[in-house]
Amino acid sequence: MVYDSINQGRRVDVLWPDDRWRQHGGKNHWGSWLPDGRQGTVVHFWCPSHPDRRYRSHVDRTILLLEMNGGNYVPVAEAGCHPVDDALTEPERVVDV
């Protein structure tokens, strides 16, 4: 599942680690480009009930923030991703969406 509109800056949205990532992190920036069936590098995550608001998900699942296609940032449900190499750890982990 791709969260393609949590970059709108609404109170219910997640807190982004970088404003440029937020600006490039939704369908309002991607245009006709779609992240489906691609690989990305994990650059951040949000998880439910995290004590630090910068890492707290707004839903009851972990969301990974992937950098894809040279500058698009894609928030996806962790459950829908598959590691490309199990030896890598965050933030260098590459996953298939």
N, C-alpha and C positions, 0 to 999 in steps of 0.2 A: 504494500500500500504506500503510495506516494502522498505526502502531505504538501500539496502544491499551492496552498494559500495561507500557511502559518507565518508568512513573512510580512503580513499586513500591518503589524504594529498594534494590533488590538490588545486590550487588557488580558484577554483569555489566551493569547498566543504565547509561545515560549520566548524566553529571553535569549537573543542571539549573541554569540561571542564577538561578532564583528559586524558593524553596520553594512559594510560592502558585501559581505556574505549574505546578509538579509536581503539587500537590494537585488542580488542575483539569485535568490533562493525561492523563486515561485513562478507560476505560469505567467504572471504579469511581466516577467523579464524574458522567459524562455521563448516566447513567441510560438512558432510551429515546431520547435525542437521538443522531443519527448524523451524522457530518461528510461523508458521501458526496455528491458532486455540488455542492459549495458553494465559496464563495470565502473566502480568509483572507489575513491580512497576515503576512508573514514577520517574526518577532521574534527568531529565533535559528536557528543551524544546528549540526549535528555532521557531521564528515567523517572518513573513515578515516585513521588514522595521523597525525592532527593532533598537533603537538608539545605543544600546550596541552590538558590533559585536559578542560577546560571545553568544548572544541569537538571532542572526539574521539568518533566514532561507535563503537558496539559491534558494528557489522556492516560489510560491505565496500561500503557505499554511503552517499551523503550523505543525511542526514535533515534536513528543514526543520521548524521548530517554528512553527506557524501559530496566530494568535489568531483565533478564529471565534465568531460568535454571542454577542458581548458578554461574553466572559470564559471561554470554553472554549479550552483549549490543545491543539492536535492535532499530534503528531509524524507526519510523512508522508515517504515516499521521494520525493526530489527528482525522480526519473525519472517519477513519476506526476502531476506538476504542470505546468501550462501558464500562463505569465505572462499577466496581463490586459493589461498595458501594458509593452512592452519597454523603454521609456525610464526606468522606475523601477528603482532598485537596492536591494539589501538595506540596512537592514532595512525599508524602506518598500514593498517589492515586494508586490503583491497577486497571488495565484495562484488558479487553479481547481483543485480536487481531483477 
